[in-house]
Amino acid sequence: MKRILFVAVALTAFTFAAAAEDTAFSRYPNALGAQFAGSFASGEALGGLSYQRWLGGGLGVQTLAGASVSQGGSYRYNAAAALQYKLFADDFNSWFSGALYLNGLLGHSGQGYGGVYAPGFFAGAGIGIESVVLGHLANSIEFMYLAQLSPMDEYPFSLGFALGGSLRYRF
């Protein structure tokens, strides 16, 4: 029993120590680019421009905003914010870095056409993996469970698996 406790404490300490090391994520804490997320349960897709910042101590924030207008006058928008916690990060060599993090997401979306407006709200939780190539070019993939509330729909609530990703430049 003592060995199991020792291993658990050592792994926890290693995880927190690894998150505090000097990596591409601490040297270049900001990132700008594009992000998307798609829900398999509802078929909804979110996307737009994105900003991410690692604050230190393993905490990070991420924002996303996107909008579109069609020629027929319909429109659609979404905005989201995420709180992230870095579990592990490392520079594997001079040109490649990686991180594993937890992700919690809250957001709002809406669409309209001809005076009818349909709002939507969503919340998600999951994990993400980010890779950085050449110190600055970052891509991530996020696996989440996403809950959506769309009061104007026939079935207003959905909960299911969602997949997200991003392409960003770290600076």
Secondary structure as UniProt FT lines:
FT   HELIX           2..20
FT   HELIX           24..27
FT   STRAND          30..39
FT   TURN            40..42
FT   STRAND          45..56
FT   TURN            57..58
FT   STRAND          59..69
FT   TURN            71..72
FT   STRAND          75..93
FT   TURN            94..95
FT   STRAND          96..113
FT   TURN            114..115
FT   STRAND          116..133
FT   TURN            134..136
FT   STRAND          137..149
FT   TURN            151..152
FT   STRAND          157..170
//
